[in-house]
């Protein structure tokens, strides 16, 4: 029961404060021979009311009978206090009980009238929340005394007191208590903060959050502000260089396909995927790169076994957790932002000009002729003269392909409009975003039959809702959609770059009079233009529509034991895509020089109609989890726990055997810390997979970690140099069940019919092929989990009054039972052998991060740097001796 004893000045005006909650809240009670204290506890458990009692005027041990059916709090309290000589005043959710003044019928002012010798003083002010909204019913008390008051409906207070007031305490349910030194001030403006753990004070971990000070795993985080500092097209590129342990490689710059490949602490296996597991608001996803960064609150990467063991089979390569923004209590806050960026190649190469190329090519032929005794130059002196004078660019072109095709800048623009806010019952965050990006390939506009310019457009919609249904029962609903539209030429961009690297400057003239020209002896297909206009290319449109939804219910089980709660989450993700191709051969023109030295262009083929092709793809995934959470403090001891069951089912018509892909598992975690000085944590994952035979499908993956904050020890000298130091370590096992896209690795071989598999007859005469039965890949019922044993040792310390923060980590991973195929099978075996647990690989390294924070006048700044080194070695794989 929340009871405060203090002296309170109540006036008739304050008694008439806002009672909207009390008027709208009705309760039912049926208690016999119960103490007033028990009745107050029952009311607080069934509502959001908080009781304040002062002057010890109420006997809480007095027993009474109370029965109320769907009655207001006023009616109930009148019955409870009828025989006590007390009365009450209601200030929204705060109820003040005190002695009744017989003359006025309201709470008496216990100010002693005999204190005439003391000088009466007065202070006043206003109390607001972080959104500058007034807070009624805040308790304002002079610390160390029983003199105080509460704020009125407008958040104002006025306190007349006697004696000395050094410190004033402000308290309100759901807010952090504040203590203000009075000094010579008489008027105060107080801003109270929510009694919630701030984002900077917590770290997102697997299936929950923990206080940053008590974390012992290897976890790095980045907030929304840093993500939005650079206008990147996707999330993976925004993370480049931001966090220690995260290695990235961008393999393309094509709009809509320029995401980076992520590796957490390097590569741990030589088969299958090394991609990390991606979680968005607790749900596994594959399409994180198309999330609008304006929707993200923070991103965390989990690197060691302690942090990833709860994900079991899926966490072997590390985990990246994205948490999206949510609403906060307050008036609607509307935000609009726009970012525009210009992209260009950092360095454009220049190739050899036509004259130098022709002379060099002739020289190469001359050297080659020494062995054959013949020299036949490829370029005549007259041709070289034309290349030098540039007097005939059609028949004697001189093209520097790199700047011609890639010397271009293009823009990308990000728009976002979001609104957030809420009440104590409903909080919301709604966001709408649009992103467009253009390509960097020149002269796609020269294709007049269809729009060849590379473009990418994305539309983002997100709505996150939080509902406080009752004091114990809450719910969250997350809905989001990403719509992508990528279009442009279907020509291979990689081949275009290859052609620019290898193409010679004399092979093909440029687009002339809107016509694609090809010289009689030119090697036009070896140029970038040849790739762009090559037969079979055309216009391609690629649509994707992602729909992500989840609902979570939370219920506090304080009735069983304080700190216990349960939750259930259900999510449904859906993808639909469409690929449309329009293909048309471009008309090729042959230049012909007439006797009057003018050029005419003769078409070499007739215009052709468009060819059309269309394909669709779709998949959906259902995920369910249910579990219990526990967090409680016993003096200096903090205990935490998690027990959770989860399962997922993915439906995809492209899956082998047309069978949905499924996972299920149990997750457990236990944490303990003493004064946030000594910390211990145990994490377990027990996961099942479809890829192994019955009896081998489930794997147990434990992890253990310890932490010690040395700077909190009594023997640690207090100083301004080394102000904080933590040492932590972890060891654990995580697993992997995949080898490429193969499924059901244990199943026996199946047979299929293949045409022309058997050949009979005489070769070149009457040989014929016949359809026959062919044995497929063999199965291996003895396969089991690929296991990665991970060790991590880390330290965190701060220097010079927290101005410098340093994190350093050493990691070592040894992976065995790697699922791999044999590479030394003689052809005489005549069978496709199954996968085996035969590989071994080690991966170790270190990483560090240092941050310096400073202030110059009113200017705050920071400097951050990180370094990661990872070295892996394949200890064993079945391979031919080299």
C-alpha positions in Angstrom: 0.0 0.0 0.0 1.3 3.4 -1.0 0.8 5.6 2.1 2.6 8.8 2.9 2.4 10.6 6.2 2.7 14.4 5.9 1.1 17.7 6.7 -1.2 18.9 4.0 -2.9 22.3 3.5 -6.2 21.8 1.8 -8.5 24.6 0.6 -12.1 24.5 -0.7 -10.7 25.3 -4.2 -8.4 22.3 -4.2 -11.2 20.0 -3.0 -13.0 20.8 -6.2 -10.0 19.6 -8.3 -10.5 17.3 -11.3 -12.4 14.2 -10.4 -13.0 12.9 -13.9 -11.3 9.6 -13.2 -13.1 9.1 -9.8 -16.5 9.9 -11.4 -15.9 7.4 -14.2 -14.5 4.6 -12.1 -16.8 2.3 -10.3 -15.7 -0.6 -7.9 -17.3 -3.6 -6.3 -16.1 -4.7 -2.8 -17.3 -7.4 -0.4 -15.1 -7.5 2.7 -16.1 -8.7 6.1 -14.3 -7.9 9.4 -11.5 -6.3 7.3 -9.1 -3.6 8.5 -9.2 -0.2 6.8 -5.6 -0.9 5.7 -6.8 -4.1 3.9 -9.7 -2.2 2.3 -7.3 0.5 1.0 -5.0 -2.2 -0.5 -8.0 -3.8 -2.2 -9.1 -0.5 -3.8 -5.5 0.2 -5.0 -5.2 -3.2 -6.6 -8.5 -2.8 -8.5 -7.9 0.8 -9.6 -5.3 3.5 -10.2 -6.1 5.3 -7.0 -3.3 6.1 -4.5 -4.0 7.0 -0.9 -2.2 9.7 1.1 -2.8 9.9 4.9 -1.3 12.5 7.1 -1.2 13.5 10.8 -1.7 9.8 11.8 -5.4 10.7 12.1 -6.7 7.4 10.8 -6.6 4.1 12.7 -5.6 1.7 9.9 -6.2 -1.4 12.1 -9.9 -0.6 12.7 -12.1 -3.3 11.4 -15.3 -2.8 9.5 -17.6 -4.5 7.0 -18.0 -3.1 3.5 -20.2 -4.2 0.6 -20.4 -2.1 -2.6 -21.7 -3.1 -6.0 -20.5 -1.0 -8.9 -20.2 2.2 -6.8 -18.0 5.3 -7.2 -15.1 5.8 -4.9 -16.9 8.7 -3.1 -19.7 6.4 -2.0 -17.3 3.7 -0.9 -15.1 6.1 1.1 -18.1 7.6 2.8 -19.0 4.2 4.2 -15.5 3.3 5.2 -14.8 6.6 7.0 -18.2 7.1 8.5 -17.2 6.2 12.1 -13.6 7.3 12.0 -14.0 11.1 12.3 -12.0 11.5 9.0 -12.9 12.8 5.6 -11.2 12.7 2.2 -10.3 14.8 -0.8 -9.8 13.5 -4.4 -7.2 14.9 -6.8 -7.7 12.9 -10.0 -6.1 9.5 -8.9 -4.8 10.7 -5.5 -7.0 10.4 -2.5 -6.0 12.4 0.7 -7.5 11.3 4.0 -7.4 13.4 7.1 -9.3 14.6 10.2 -12.6 16.3 9.5 -13.0 19.9 10.6 -16.4 20.0 12.4 -17.1 23.5 11.3 -16.3 23.2 7.6 -16.7 19.5 7.0 -13.4 19.3 5.1 -9.9 18.2 6.1 -8.6 20.3 9.0 -5.6 22.5 8.6 -3.3 21.1 11.3 -1.1 24.2 11.3 -0.6 25.0 15.0 -2.2 28.3 15.9 0.1 28.4 18.9 3.2 28.9 16.7 2.7 32.7 16.7 6.4 33.2 17.4 7.4 31.5 14.1 7.4 33.6 11.0 5.0 32.3 8.4 6.6 31.9 4.9 5.2 31.0 1.5 6.4 29.3 -1.6 4.5 28.7 -4.8 5.0 27.3 -8.3 3.8 25.0 -11.0 4.5 21.3 -11.8 4.5 19.9 -15.3 5.5 16.8 -17.2 8.1 16.5 -19.9 5.6 17.6 -22.5 4.8 20.8 -20.5 1.4 19.5 -19.4 0.1 20.4 -15.9 0.0 17.7 -13.3 -2.7 17.9 -10.7 -2.5 16.1 -7.4 1.3 16.2 -7.0 2.4 15.9 -3.4 4.6 18.9 -2.4 6.3 18.3 1.0 9.0 20.1 3.0 11.6 17.3 3.5 11.9 16.3 7.2 8.6 17.8 8.2 4.9 17.1 7.9 4.1 20.4 6.1 3.0 20.1 2.5 0.2 20.5 0.0 -0.9 19.2 -3.4 -1.1 20.8 -6.8 -4.5 22.0 -8.1 -6.1 21.0 -11.4 -3.8 23.4 -13.3 -0.7 22.0 -11.6 -0.2 25.1 -9.4 0.7 24.9 -5.7 1.0 27.4 -2.9 2.5 26.3 0.4 2.5 28.4 3.6 4.8 27.0 6.3 6.6 27.9 9.5 10.2 27.2 10.5 12.9 26.4 8.0 12.5 24.8 4.5 15.8 23.6 3.0 14.5 21.0 0.5 11.1 20.4 -1.1 10.1 17.0 -2.3 7.7 16.5 -5.2 6.1 13.1 -5.7 3.4 11.6 -7.9 2.5 8.1 -9.0 4.2 7.1 -12.2 6.7 10.0 -11.9 10.2 10.1 -10.5 10.4 11.9 -7.1 12.3 15.1 -7.2 14.0 17.1 -4.4 14.6 20.8 -5.0 16.8 23.0 -2.8 14.8 26.1 -1.7 17.6 28.6 -1.1 16.2 32.2 -1.5 13.7 31.3 -4.2 10.0 31.5 -3.6 8.6 30.5 -6.9 9.4 27.2 -8.7 8.8 25.6 -12.1 9.1 21.9 -11.8 9.3 19.4 -14.7 8.8 15.8 -13.6 10.0 12.8 -15.5 8.2 9.5 -16.1 9.1 6.7 -13.7 10.3 4.5 -16.6 13.7 3.3 -17.5 15.2 5.5 -20.1 16.4 4.2 -23.5 20.0 5.1 -22.6 19.8 3.1 -19.4 18.6 -0.2 -20.9 19.9 -2.6 -23.5 17.7 -4.8 -25.7 18.6 -8.5 -25.2 17.0 -11.7 -26.5 13.3 -11.6 -25.7 13.5 -8.7 -23.3 15.5 -5.7 -22.0 18.1 -5.4 -19.2 19.6 -2.5 -17.3 22.8 -1.5 -19.1 24.7 -1.6 -15.8 23.9 -5.3 -15.3 24.6 -6.6 -18.8 27.4 -9.2 -19.0 27.0 -10.2 -22.7 28.7 -8.7 -25.7 26.1 -6.2 -27.0 26.5 -3.0 -29.1 23.7 -0.5 -29.7 23.0 2.5 -31.9 20.2 5.0 -31.5 17.9 6.8 -33.9 19.9 10.0 -34.0 23.0 8.3 -35.3 21.1 6.3 -37.9 19.6 9.4 -39.4 22.9 11.3 -39.5 23.8 10.1 -43.0 21.1 9.7 -45.7 21.5 6.1 -46.6 19.1 4.1 -48.8 18.8 1.2 -46.4 19.5 0.1 -42.8 22.6 -2.1 -43.5 24.4 0.8 -45.2 23.5 3.1 -42.3 25.2 0.7 -39.9 28.6 0.7 -41.8 31.4 1.6 -39.4 28.9 2.4 -36.5 29.4 -0.6 -34.1 32.4 -2.8 -33.2 32.1 -6.4 -34.3 29.9 -5.6 -37.3 31.7 -6.1 -40.7 30.0 -5.0 -43.9 30.6 -5.3 -47.6 28.5 -3.4 -50.2 28.5 -5.4 -53.4 26.3 -3.3 -55.6 25.1 0.3 -56.0 22.0 -0.5 -58.1 18.9 1.2 -56.8 16.9 -1.1 -54.6 19.7 -3.7 -54.6 22.5 -1.8 -52.9 22.2 -3.3 -49.4 25.4 -4.4 -47.6 26.2 -7.9 -46.5 26.5 -8.1 -42.7 28.9 -10.3 -40.8 29.0 -10.3 -37.0 32.6 -11.0 -36.0 33.5 -12.5 -39.3 32.6 -15.9 -40.8 32.2 -18.9 -38.6 31.3 -21.6 -41.1 32.3 -22.5 -44.7 29.0 -24.0 -45.7 25.5 -22.6 -45.5 24.8 -19.0 -44.6 26.9 -16.6 -42.4 24.1 -14.0 -42.2 23.0 -13.0 -38.7 19.4 -13.5 -37.4 17.3 -10.3 -37.9 14.6 -9.5 -35.3 12.2 -6.6 -35.6 10.2 -5.9 -32.4 10.8 -9.5 -31.3 9.8 -11.1 -34.7 12.2 -12.7 -37.1 12.2 -11.0 -40.5 14.2 -11.0 -43.7 13.2 -7.6 -45.1 14.8 -5.2 -42.6 16.6 -3.2 -45.2 13.4 -1.6 -46.4 12.4 -0.2 -43.0 12.2 3.6 -42.9 15.0 4.6 -40.4 12.6 7.3 -39.1 10.6 4.4 -37.6 13.5 3.0 -35.6 14.2 3.7 -31.9 17.4 1.7 -31.7 19.4 -1.3 -33.1 21.4 -3.8 -31.1 23.7 -6.5 -32.2 24.2 -9.6 -30.0 27.6 -11.1 -30.5 28.6 -13.7 -27.9 26.9 -17.0 -26.8 25.5 -15.4 -23.6 23.5 -13.0 -25.7 22.5 -15.3 -28.5 22.0 -18.7 -26.8 18.3 -18.1 -26.3 17.9 -18.1 -30.1 19.5 -21.5 -30.3 19.5 -22.8 -33.9 19.0 -19.4 -35.3 21.7 -17.5 -33.3 24.9 -19.1 -34.4 25.9 -16.2 -36.6 24.9 -13.4 -34.2 21.6 -11.5 -33.9 20.6 -8.0 -35.0 17.6 -6.6 -33.1 15.6 -3.6 -34.4 13.2 -1.9 -32.0 10.8 0.6 -33.6 9.4 3.7 -32.0 6.4 3.8 -29.7 4.1 6.5 -28.4 4.4 8.3 -25.1 1.8 9.9 -22.9 1.1 13.5 -24.0 -0.5 15.7 -26.7 -0.1 14.6 -30.3 3.3 15.4 -31.6 3.5 15.7 -35.4 6.9 15.5 -37.2 7.8 15.9 -40.8 11.3 15.4 -42.2 12.8 15.3 -45.7 16.3 14.3 -46.6 18.0 14.6 -50.0 21.3 13.2 -51.0 23.3 13.2 -54.2 25.2 10.0 -55.2 28.1 9.8 -57.6 31.1 7.5 -58.2 34.0 8.4 -56.0 36.6 7.7 -58.7 36.0 7.5 -62.5 38.8 5.7 -64.4 40.0 6.9 -67.7 41.0 4.4 -70.3 43.6 4.6 -73.1 42.6 6.9 -76.0 42.0 5.5 -79.5 45.4 6.6 -80.9 47.4 5.0 -78.1 45.3 1.9 -78.2 45.7 1.5 -81.9 49.5 2.0 -81.7 49.8 -0.3 -78.7 47.7 -3.0 -80.4 49.8 -2.8 -83.6 53.0 -3.0 -81.5 51.7 -6.2 -79.7 51.1 -7.8 -83.2 54.6 -6.8 -84.3 56.1 -8.5 -81.2 54.0 -11.5 -81.8 55.2 -11.6 -85.4 58.8 -12.2 -84.4 57.9 -15.9 -83.9 55.7 -16.3 -86.9 57.7 -14.0 -89.3 54.6 -12.2 -90.3 53.2 -8.8 -89.3 49.7 -7.7 -90.1 48.8 -4.5 -88.3 45.2 -4.2 -87.1 45.1 -0.4 -87.7 46.5 1.4 -90.7 48.3 4.7 -90.5 45.3 6.4 -92.1 43.0 5.0 -89.5 45.3 6.1 -86.7 45.4 9.6 -88.3 41.6 9.7 -88.1 41.6 8.6 -84.5 44.1 11.4 -83.7 42.2 14.1 -85.6 38.7 13.0 -84.4 37.4 14.1 -87.8 35.1 11.0 -88.3 33.7 9.9 -84.9 31.2 7.4 -86.6 33.7 5.3 -88.5 36.7 6.1 -86.2 35.3 6.5 -82.7 37.4 7.4 -79.7 35.3 6.6 -76.6 36.4 6.8 -73.0 33.8 4.3 -71.8 34.0 4.9 -68.0 33.0 8.6 -68.0 30.7 8.1 -70.9 28.6 5.5 -69.0 29.2 6.4 -65.4 30.1 10.1 -65.1 26.8 11.0 -63.6 25.2 12.1 -60.3 21.8 11.0 -59.2 19.5 11.9 -56.3 17.7 10.1 -53.6 15.0 11.6 -51.4 13.4 10.4 -48.1 10.1 11.9 -46.8 8.6 10.9 -43.5 5.5 12.1 -41.6 4.8 10.7 -38.2 2.5 11.4 -35.3 2.8 10.1 -31.7 1.2 10.7 -28.4 -1.3 9.1 -26.1 -3.1 8.9 -22.8 -2.7 6.7 -19.8 -4.9 4.2 -21.6 -3.7 4.3 -25.2 -0.4 5.3 -26.7 0.3 5.4 -30.5 3.0 6.0 -33.1 2.0 6.3 -36.7 4.4 6.8 -39.5 4.2 7.2 -43.3 7.3 7.4 -45.5 8.3 7.6 -49.1 11.8 7.0 -50.6 12.9 7.3 -54.2 16.3 6.6 -55.7 17.7 6.9 -59.2 20.5 5.0 -60.8 24.0 6.1 -62.0 24.1 4.5 -65.5 24.2 7.1 -68.3 22.4 7.0 -71.6 19.6 4.7 -70.5 17.3 7.5 -71.7 18.6 6.9 -75.3 16.5 3.8 -75.4 13.3 5.3 -76.9 11.2 2.2 -77.0 10.9 1.9 -73.2 12.0 3.7 -70.0 15.4 2.2 -69.3 16.5 4.4 -66.4 17.0 2.6 -63.2 14.6 3.7 -60.5 13.6 2.5 -57.0 10.5 3.7 -55.1 9.5 2.6 -51.6 6.4 3.4 -49.5 6.5 2.7 -45.7 3.5 2.6 -43.4 3.8 1.7 -39.6 1.4 2.0 -36.7 2.3 0.9 -33.2 -0.3 0.9 -30.4 0.0 0.3 -26.7 -3.2 -0.3 -24.6 -3.4 -0.3 -20.8 -6.6 -2.3 -20.6 -6.4 -2.6 -16.8 -3.7 -2.0 -14.2 -2.4 -5.5 -14.8 -3.5 -6.3 -18.4 -1.8 -4.5 -21.3 -1.6 -5.2 -25.1 0.5 -4.0 -28.0 -0.4 -4.1 -31.7 2.1 -3.5 -34.4 1.2 -3.1 -38.1 3.6 -2.2 -40.9 3.8 -2.5 -44.6 6.6 -1.8 -47.1 5.8 -1.5 -50.8 8.7 -1.5 -53.3 8.8 -0.7 -57.0 12.1 -1.3 -58.9 12.2 -0.6 -62.6 14.5 0.0 -65.5 16.6 -1.8 -68.1 16.9 -5.6 -67.7 20.5 -5.5 -69.0 23.1 -6.9 -66.6 24.7 -4.0 -64.7 27.6 -6.3 -63.8 28.2 -7.1 -67.4 28.1 -3.4 -68.2 30.9 -2.7 -65.8 32.9 -5.6 -67.2 32.5 -4.2 -70.7 33.7 -0.8 -69.5 36.8 -2.4 -68.0 37.6 -4.5 -71.1 36.0 -2.5 -73.9 38.4 -0.8 -76.3 37.8 2.8 -77.4 37.5 2.0 -81.1 34.9 -0.7 -81.0 31.7 1.2 -81.4 30.5 4.7 -82.1 28.2 6.6 -79.8 24.5 7.0 -80.1 24.1 9.2 -83.2 20.8 10.9 -84.2 19.1 8.6 -81.7 20.3 5.5 -83.5 22.2 2.5 -82.2 25.1 2.0 -84.6 27.3 -1.0 -85.2 30.4 -1.0 -87.3 30.9 -3.7 -89.9 34.0 -5.1 -88.2 33.4 -3.7 -84.8 33.1 -5.7 -81.6 30.0 -3.8 -80.4 28.8 -6.5 -78.0 32.0 -6.0 -76.0 31.2 -2.4 -75.2 28.8 -1.1 -72.4 26.4 0.1 -75.1 26.5 -3.4 -76.6 25.3 -4.8 -73.2 22.7 -2.1 -72.8 21.2 -2.6 -76.3 21.9 -6.3 -76.6 19.3 -8.6 -78.1 16.9 -9.9 -75.5 17.2 -7.0 -73.1 14.2 -4.8 -72.3 12.3 -3.2 -69.5 11.7 -4.8 -66.2 9.3 -3.9 -63.3 9.6 -5.6 -59.9 7.0 -5.1 -57.2 7.1 -6.3 -53.6 4.6 -5.9 -50.9 5.4 -6.8 -47.3 2.7 -7.0 -44.6 3.9 -7.5 -41.0 1.6 -7.7 -38.1 1.9 -8.8 -34.4 -0.2 -8.6 -31.3 1.2 -9.1 -27.7 -0.7 -9.5 -24.5 0.9 -8.9 -21.1 -0.6 -9.8 -17.7 0.9 -9.2 -14.3 0.8 -12.1 -11.9 1.6 -10.2 -8.7 -1.2 -12.1 -7.0 1.0 -15.2 -7.2 4.3 -13.5 -6.5 5.5 -9.9 -7.0 7.4 -9.4 -10.2 5.9 -12.3 -12.1 4.1 -11.7 -15.4 3.1 -13.6 -18.5 2.8 -12.7 -22.1 1.7 -14.1 -25.4 2.7 -13.0 -28.9 1.2 -13.9 -32.3 2.6 -12.5 -35.5 1.7 -12.9 -39.2 4.0 -11.8 -42.0 3.1 -11.9 -45.7 5.0 -11.2 -48.9 3.6 -10.9 -52.4 5.9 -10.0 -55.4 5.4 -9.6 -59.1 8.0 -9.5 -61.8 7.0 -8.1 -65.2 9.4 -8.1 -68.2 9.0 -6.4 -71.6 11.6 -7.5 -74.1 12.2 -6.0 -77.5 15.2 -6.1 -79.8 16.5 -2.6 -80.6 16.9 -1.8 -84.3 20.6 -1.9 -85.2 21.9 0.5 -87.9 24.9 0.0 -90.1 26.7 3.3 -91.0 27.5 3.7 -94.7 29.6 6.5 -96.2 28.4 7.8 -99.5 30.7 9.2 -102.2 30.0 12.7 -101.1 31.4 11.7 -97.7 28.0 12.0 -96.0 26.8 9.1 -93.8 23.6 7.2 -94.0 22.4 4.6 -91.5 20.9 1.4 -92.9 18.7 -0.6 -90.5 19.8 -4.2 -90.1 16.6 -5.6 -88.7 12.9 -4.8 -88.6 11.2 -3.4 -85.5 9.9 -6.2 -83.4 6.9 -6.3 -81.1 7.3 -6.5 -77.3 7.7 -9.8 -75.7 6.0 -10.2 -72.4 6.8 -12.4 -69.3 5.3 -12.3 -65.9 6.0 -14.2 -62.7 4.6 -14.1 -59.1 6.0 -15.1 -55.8 4.4 -15.3 -52.3 5.1 -16.6 -48.9 3.7 -16.2 -45.4 4.9 -16.9 -41.9 3.1 -17.4 -38.6 4.9 -17.1 -35.3 3.6 -17.8 -31.8 5.3 -17.4 -28.4 4.1 -17.6 -24.8 6.1 -17.2 -21.7 6.7 -16.0 -18.2 8.9 -13.1 -17.1 10.2 -12.5 -13.6 12.0 -9.5 -12.1 12.2 -8.7 -8.4 14.5 -7.0 -5.9 15.2 -8.4 -2.5 17.2 -5.7 -0.7 20.5 -5.6 -2.5 19.7 -8.7 -4.5 18.1 -8.5 -8.0 16.6 -11.6 -9.6 15.3 -12.1 -13.1 14.0 -15.0 -15.1 12.4 -15.9 -18.4 10.7 -19.1 -19.5 9.3 -19.1 -23.1 7.9 -21.4 -25.7 8.0 -20.4 -29.4 7.2 -22.0 -32.8 7.1 -20.7 -36.4 5.7 -22.0 -39.6 6.7 -20.7 -43.1 4.5 -21.4 -46.1 6.2 -21.0 -49.4 5.3 -22.7 -52.7 9.0 -22.7 -53.6 10.0 -24.8 -50.7 11.2 -28.3 -51.5 8.6 -31.0 -51.3 5.9 -28.2 -50.9 6.0 -28.8 -47.1 5.9 -25.8 -44.8 9.1 -25.1 -42.9 8.8 -25.1 -39.1 10.8 -24.5 -36.0 10.0 -24.9 -32.3 11.8 -24.4 -29.1 12.0 -23.5 -25.4 13.9 -20.5 -24.1 15.2 -20.0 -20.6 17.1 -17.3 -18.8 18.1 -16.6 -15.1 19.9 -13.5 -14.0 21.2 -12.4 -10.6 23.2 -9.4 -9.4 24.2 -8.1 -6.0 24.2 -4.3 -5.8 25.0 -4.3 -9.5 28.5 -5.3 -8.4 28.5 -9.0 -8.9 26.5 -10.4 -11.8 25.7 -13.9 -13.1 23.5 -15.1 -16.0 22.5 -18.4 -17.5 20.8 -18.6 -20.9 19.5 -21.8 -22.5 17.9 -22.6 -25.9 16.2 -25.9 -26.6 15.4 -26.0 -30.3 13.9 -28.5 -32.8 14.5 -28.7 -36.5 13.1 -30.6 -39.5 16.5 -31.4 -41.0 17.5 -34.3 -38.6 16.0 -37.7 -38.0 13.6 -38.3 -35.0 15.7 -38.5 -31.9 18.2 -36.0 -33.1 16.0 -33.1 -33.9 16.3 -31.2 -30.7 19.5 -29.5 -29.5 20.3 -28.0 -26.1 22.4 -24.8 -26.2 23.5 -23.3 -22.9 25.5 -20.2 -22.1 27.0 -18.9 -18.9 28.3 -15.4 -18.1 29.8 -13.5 -15.1 30.4 -9.8 -14.4 32.2 -7.8 -11.8 32.1 -4.1 -11.4 35.5 -3.6 -9.8 35.0 0.2 -9.2 32.2 -0.5 -6.8 34.4 -2.4 -4.4 35.3 -0.7 -1.1 39.0 -1.2 -1.8 38.8 0.6 -5.1 40.3 4.1 -4.7 37.9 7.0 -5.4 39.5 9.1 -8.1 38.7 11.3 -11.1 40.8 9.3 -13.5 39.4 5.7 -13.6 35.8 6.3 -12.5 34.2 3.0 -13.6 35.5 -0.5 -14.5 33.7 -3.7 -15.3 35.1 -7.1 -16.2 32.9 -9.7 -17.8 33.1 -13.1 -19.5 30.9 -15.7 -21.1 31.1 -19.2 -22.6 28.4 -21.0 -24.4 27.2 -23.2 -27.3 25.0 -22.2 -30.2 23.9 -24.4 -33.1 23.2 -24.5 -36.8 21.1 -27.0 -38.8 21.4 -25.7 -42.4 23.6 -26.6 -45.4 22.5 -24.4 -48.3 18.8 -24.8 -49.0 18.7 -28.6 -48.5 15.8 -30.0 -46.4 15.1 -33.2 -44.6 18.7 -34.3 -44.7 18.0 -37.6 -43.1 15.4 -39.0 -45.6 16.3 -42.0 -47.8 17.1 -41.5 -51.4 14.3 -41.0 -53.8 14.2 -41.9 -57.5 13.1 -39.7 -60.5 12.7 -40.3 -64.2 15.2 -38.4 -66.5 15.1 -38.4 -70.2 18.1 -39.5 -72.3 19.8 -40.8 -69.2 20.7 -44.1 -70.9 22.4 -44.2 -74.3 22.3 -47.2 -76.6 23.6 -47.7 -80.1 26.7 -46.7 -82.0 27.9 -43.1 -81.5 27.3 -41.0 -84.5 25.2 -43.6 -86.2 22.2 -45.0 -84.4 22.8 -43.9 -80.9 19.5 -43.1 -79.0 18.7 -41.9 -75.5 16.2 -43.5 -73.3 14.3 -42.3 -70.2 15.3 -44.0 -67.0 15.1 -44.0 -63.3 17.9 -42.1 -61.4 18.7 -42.3 -57.7 18.7 -39.0 -56.0 20.9 -37.8 -53.1 21.3 -40.2 -50.3 20.2 -39.4 -46.8 22.1 -39.5 -43.5 20.0 -40.4 -40.5 23.0 -39.9 -38.2 23.3 -36.1 -38.8 23.2 -33.9 -35.8 23.7 -30.3 -34.9 26.6 -28.2 -36.0 27.9 -26.6 -32.8 29.8 -23.4 -32.2 31.6 -23.0 -28.8 32.0 -19.4 -28.1 34.2 -17.6 -25.5 34.1 -13.9 -24.8 36.1 -11.8 -22.4 35.4 -8.1 -22.2 35.9 -5.0 -20.1 34.2 -1.6 -19.9 35.7 1.4 -18.2 35.4 5.2 -18.1 38.0 7.8 -17.5 38.1 11.4 -16.4 34.6 11.7 -14.9 33.0 9.7 -17.7 34.4 11.8 -20.5 36.1 8.8 -22.1 34.4 5.5 -22.4 36.2 2.4 -23.6 35.0 -1.1 -24.4 37.4 -3.9 -25.3 36.5 -7.5 -26.2 38.4 -10.7 -27.0 36.4 -13.5 -28.7 37.2 -17.1 -29.7 34.9 -19.5 -31.5 35.5 -23.1 -32.4 32.9 -24.7 -34.6 32.7 -28.5 -35.2 30.3 -31.0 -36.6 30.0 -28.5 -39.5 27.4 -29.8 -42.0 29.3 -30.3 -45.3 29.4 -32.4 -48.4 32.4 -34.7 -49.3 34.6 -33.4 -52.1 36.9 -36.4 -52.6 34.3 -39.0 -53.8 35.6 -41.1 -56.8 33.3 -41.1 -59.8 33.1 -44.8 -59.5 30.8 -44.4 -56.4 28.1 -43.3 -58.9 26.0 -41.8 -56.1 25.3 -38.4 -54.6 26.5 -38.8 -51.1 24.7 -37.0 -48.2 25.9 -34.3 -45.9 28.1 -35.2 -43.0 29.1 -33.7 -39.7 32.8 -33.5 -40.8 33.9 -29.9 -40.8 35.9 -27.9 -38.3 36.6 -24.1 -38.2 38.0 -21.6 -35.8 37.4 -17.9 -35.6 39.0 -15.5 -33.2 39.8 -11.8 -32.8 39.3 -8.7 -30.8 37.3 -5.5 -31.0 37.3 -2.1 -29.2 35.4 1.1 -29.1 36.3 4.5 -27.6 34.1 7.5 -27.1 35.1 11.0 -26.0 32.4 13.4 -24.9 33.1 17.0 -24.3 31.5 20.5 -24.0 32.7 23.8 -25.3 30.7 26.7 -23.9 27.1 25.5 -24.8 28.3 23.3 -27.6 28.2 19.5 -26.9 30.2 17.1 -29.0 31.6 13.6 -29.1 34.2 11.6 -31.0 33.8 7.9 -31.4 36.0 5.2 -33.0 35.9 1.4 -33.2 38.1 -1.3 -34.4 37.4 -5.0 -35.2 39.8 -7.8 -36.2 38.6 -11.3 -37.0 40.7 -14.2 -38.3 39.2 -17.5 -39.2 40.8 -20.8 -40.2 39.3 -23.9 -41.8 40.7 -26.6 -39.6 39.3 -29.5 -41.6 37.1 -30.0 -44.7 37.0 -32.9 -47.1 39.1 -31.7 -50.0 41.7 -32.8 -52.4 45.3 -32.3 -51.2 46.8 -29.2 -53.0 
